[in-house]
Every structure is written in structure tokens, then in C-alpha cells.
Amino acid sequence: MSKGIIADGVSGLNEALAALAEQNIQMIYTTTHQVLAQGNFVLAVSEGTFGDKPTAYYDLWRVENGKIAEHWDVMETIADESTWQNQNGKF
């Protein structure tokens, strides 16, 4: 499985999670910083770890008839604090 590529549908998600588990890679969400919604779109801004690296998660969903119709995400490794150019942090 290539990082960032998950096939459509629940079966695609299950296959991607199984491939990560086989590689002993965990995707963990620890803190939700913001949840924003407008119309039928919802954005969650979270942090956690991906393969033990501090990671920022941005998940965007489109909801239709009370169910998730589409999902997009961005995962970004959070740089070590010693390399930050300011003290604002990621969030």
C-alpha cells in the first residue's frame, strides 16, 4: 500500500488499515483541535501519531443523507520543536 492511497468504500479502508497493521504502523488520533462544519462539509483538525511520528491530521468529509459520501485527508509530520521558526506551534 502506498502512503496516502486508499481505495474507495469501506472495503478499501479495511484493506488499507490491514496493510498498515501488517507493517506494525499505527495511526493514532490523540487530540481534536477543531471541528468546523458548513452546509454538508465537515473539517476536523487533529493531532496524534503515525508510525510513532507526531502527526497533524486534516480530515474533510462531505455528508449526504446523514452518511459520509466522500472523504479527503492530509497528514503532515509535525516538525521537532527545536526546528520551529516561532513558538506558535502547529495548532
Stockholm file with secondary structure:
# STOCKHOLM 1.0

chainA/1-91         MSKGIIADGVSGLNEALAALAEQNIQMIYTTTHQVLAQGNFVLAVSEGTFGDKPTAYYDLWRVENGKIAEHWDVMETIADESTWQNQNGKF
#=GR chainA/1-91 SS CCTTCCCSHHHHHHHHHHHHHHTTCCEEEEEEEEEEEETTEEEEEEEEEETTEEEEEEEEEEEETTEEEEEEEEEEECCCGGGCSSSCCCC
#=GC SS_cons        CCTTCCCSHHHHHHHHHHHHHHTTCCEEEEEEEEEEEETTEEEEEEEEEETTEEEEEEEEEEEETTEEEEEEEEEEECCCGGGCSSSCCCC
//
